[in-house]
Amino acid sequence: MIPNTSQPFDPKMLEALVCPKTQTTLEYDANAQELVSPSAGVAFPIRDGIPIMLMSEARPLSD
């Protein structure tokens, strides 16, 4: 069995990160482990504590 080595996301990173599409601030959804861009209508996954800030990896937000 592989031990769980996932690292938690540091919310202080939000100060330096912006949406790659709109250049607006992001919201941290701790339950979903995502960074949400309401202006772009997408959520970026956080994997092992690292936000994946690629539009190709973003999940569209449902209405």
BATORNU-839083 format. One record per residue (C-alpha): x, y, z; residue number from 1. Coordinates in steps of 0.001 Angstrom, whole numbers. Example, Ala and Ser with C-alpha at 12.3 -4.5 7.8 and 13.67 -1.06 7.14 Angstrom:
<pts>
+---------+---------+---------+-----+
!       X !       Y !       Z ! pos !
+---------+---------+---------+-----+
!   12300 !   -4500 !    7800 !   1 !
!   13670 !   -1060 !    7140 !   2 !
+---------+---------+---------+-----+
</pts>
This chain:
<pts>
+---------+---------+---------+-----+
!       X !       Y !       Z ! pos !
+---------+---------+---------+-----+
!       0 !       0 !       0 !   1 !
!    1292 !    3448 !    -913 !   2 !
!    1273 !    5909 !    1989 !   3 !
!    -750 !    9092 !    1586 !   4 !
!    1841 !   11771 !     895 !   5 !
!    -520 !   14491 !    -307 !   6 !
!     397 !   17935 !     885 !   7 !
!   -2239 !   20437 !    1983 !   8 !
!   -2776 !   23574 !     -83 !   9 !
!   -1429 !   26727 !    1545 !  10 !
!   -4174 !   29392 !    1286 !  11 !
!   -1470 !   32083 !    1414 !  12 !
!    -709 !   31098 !   -2188 !  13 !
!   -3960 !   32842 !   -3177 !  14 !
!   -2155 !   36155 !   -2758 !  15 !
!     109 !   35296 !   -5708 !  16 !
!   -2272 !   33331 !   -7942 !  17 !
!   -4777 !   34681 !  -10454 !  18 !
!   -6995 !   33051 !  -13040 !  19 !
!   -4949 !   32417 !  -16203 !  20 !
!   -7934 !   33353 !  -18395 !  21 !
!   -9275 !   36497 !  -16708 !  22 !
!   -6369 !   37567 !  -14460 !  23 !
!   -8842 !   37899 !  -11565 !  24 !
!   -8556 !   36618 !   -8013 !  25 !
!   -9483 !   33045 !   -7121 !  26 !
!  -11529 !   31495 !   -4326 !  27 !
!  -10322 !   28452 !   -2403 !  28 !
!  -12826 !   25597 !   -2020 !  29 !
!  -11256 !   23432 !     690 !  30 !
!  -13917 !   20702 !     479 !  31 !
!  -13488 !   20182 !   -3272 !  32 !
!   -9742 !   20973 !   -3223 !  33 !
!  -10159 !   23458 !   -6048 !  34 !
!   -9415 !   27075 !   -6838 !  35 !
!  -12538 !   28664 !   -8260 !  36 !
!  -12626 !   31486 !  -10801 !  37 !
!  -16204 !   32795 !  -10781 !  38 !
!  -15398 !   35288 !  -13551 !  39 !
!  -14195 !   32519 !  -15894 !  40 !
!  -16778 !   30009 !  -14672 !  41 !
!  -14202 !   27302 !  -13970 !  42 !
!  -12498 !   25528 !  -11072 !  43 !
!   -8866 !   24442 !  -11089 !  44 !
!   -7932 !   21222 !   -9272 !  45 !
!   -5407 !   21069 !   -6455 !  46 !
!   -3339 !   17879 !   -6527 !  47 !
!    -905 !   17057 !   -3730 !  48 !
!   -1119 !   20654 !   -2554 !  49 !
!    -266 !   22051 !   -6001 !  50 !
!   -2858 !   24031 !   -7957 !  51 !
!   -3059 !   22946 !  -11602 !  52 !
!   -3588 !   26295 !  -13323 !  53 !
!   -4147 !   25037 !  -16867 !  54 !
!   -7370 !   25816 !  -18701 !  55 !
!   -7246 !   22307 !  -20147 !  56 !
!   -7452 !   20914 !  -16586 !  57 !
!  -10178 !   23306 !  -15390 !  58 !
!  -13652 !   22026 !  -14602 !  59 !
!  -16587 !   24104 !  -15827 !  60 !
!  -18778 !   25348 !  -13006 !  61 !
!  -22355 !   24186 !  -13160 !  62 !
!  -25087 !   26789 !  -13135 !  63 !
+---------+---------+---------+-----+
</pts>
